[in-house]
Amino acid sequence: MLIPYLIKVSLVLAVLTLAYRWLIQFETFSKLNRLLLWLNVAAAWTLPLISLPSWGPVEVQNEFHHSIPKVVAKLPILSEPMATIQSQPFTPSAEMALPAMNVADWISAIYFSVMLVMAGYFLFQICRLFLLIARGQNEEYPDGTFVVHVAGTSPFSFFKWIVLDPSMHSGLALNNIIAHEAEHARQWHSTDLLLAEIQKICLWFNPFAWIHQRLVQENLEYLADRAVLDNGFEKKQYQYNLLNTVMQARELPLTNSFAQSLLKKRIQMMNRKPSHYLVWSKYVALLALIYLSSAFVAPYRERIVELAPKVIRPLMKPLMDEAPSIESIKKDSTENLNKKEEVTEAAPQEEDAASAVESARIARETGPKVKGIFIRNDTLHWVITPLTTWDQINAMKAEVKKFNYDLIINKLQYDPLQSYITAISVHVKGEGSMSEGDDGDDDTSPMKGYSGFAYKGGLGMQSPLPAPLKAELEADYQVALAIKKEKEVDFFEKKVISGIGSSSGGSLSPDALNGENNRLSLEKRGFGRSEQNTLQFTDKHANSEFYINTNRSTREEVSKLPIDKIKKISYRENNQHKTYFIIHTK
């Protein structure tokens, strides 16, 4: 899960860094810019860990998470290679003591290797700085900073230490340099530089992490320059001293240097007029972009609690997923099935579903404590059903781990309404390695379930299930089919909306078409309730497209529908001003 997480972080950081560079970089609100740069970083690293709440662009997020796995699956280098698995137990030979590395393992190995090299060099630079400071002659100032005299060194600051060679600068120039570096020390600019460096090490493969570091460095120089000028130093003389120092500069990494080579930009910023208050709209736009970015990276059902240390998981868990759980959907759907059986004669499929649900209930009461796990004769059997939650998968992982195997989920795809699993890819690592996947018949069909077994020294996939797990799988599959049937029109509506591209519109209940509301709807929307208590459409919709549930219809046919037979009216207008109506009936 680490590599997909880092890719999501990189995606958000790239978008926000580009937006900052194009919109904000040369605005004179440098203090606000400093805050915004770190807000971008905080957003990049936290948005992929937080489920989008109800106020977010949920439709965009759902569509993104539903479509992207298909694209990734078609890229051979990103998809996990599928092995042909035998159902018999697997016993490794002496020659296979070390399992072969797959693509994901190689990517992880390369990533960590480069990161360790860069981290080692980073620590070397820190040690070199402290050695340089320790060798110099320290002079403490009243504000708590230390001026360290080191012969032949260009001026720079590192936290509270200002390192320079006084003999290389005149009296006025020396005052300018100390004032500039003292501002870096006073405002703790070294913290920004170190954090930017750590982020660059973690995201060394992302060029925007390097660009972000440079933007942080530039903004810190603008802040120090502005503070010096605000303290009464003469601008022209200060700029001349800056130019003179740059000519003899030799910069050190991880430091705030008076002689930073971005000279032209610094002088332009010092001469720039204060930004107009209207540029606040740019900041609002960037904040809106942070909000929109969450739709493309935030997890929906795949909770990230397992990435956190065990000590803080109870604190994180309530923040990770506030959406209704699949268990609640399953419970509601099961209740609906039972109600239908009481009112009408049950169909054979519904009888099977009810029987499977009851068998699963008995199995859970008498079987294993962990859902989807059954242990018999020192062999662990496991099954992932369409309604298995991420918490339950984590519990299964812990049980499988006791048998010295790692259960890894490479792909977990849900239906468009996030009610059940439609596709999964599983990889088991340990003494040997196996991978397989299962997909539903289409984007809205639940997968039929995925199972395997493990024991000390062997494993297998899709083995015959023990009776309790088989009953549990059948129960969940039938409930998922019932949810699909219940949500059929909603799935169809999402398909229509995605097919017409960008659109506007909404949905409303027939109860909203009463009295004055009905008159306003007829005038503004072009539809409402007729005097005969049926739907009514004005000539505005002569060329509109109509559907009754999932079936294509006409304006005349939908106008005959009684209002009391209608559950919901959904409508969308595309860029060509054509309106699509989907009438949900009871």
PyMOL commands that set and color helices and strands:
alter all, ss='L'
color gray80, all
select helices_A, chain A and resi 2-23+30-49+58-73+94-96+103-135+166-168+171-186+189-202+207-230+235-246+263-271+277-297+305-307+313-320+326-343+348-366+390-401+467-486+488-499+510-512+515-524+539-541+555-558+563-565
alter helices_A, ss='H'
color red, helices_A
select strands_A, chain A and resi 137-140+146-149+156-158+161-164+256-257+373-376+379-384+406-414+421-429+433-439+450-455+458-461+503-508+527-529+535-537+545-548+551-553+566-574+579-585
alter strands_A, ss='S'
color yellow, strands_A
deselect
rebuild
show_as cartoon
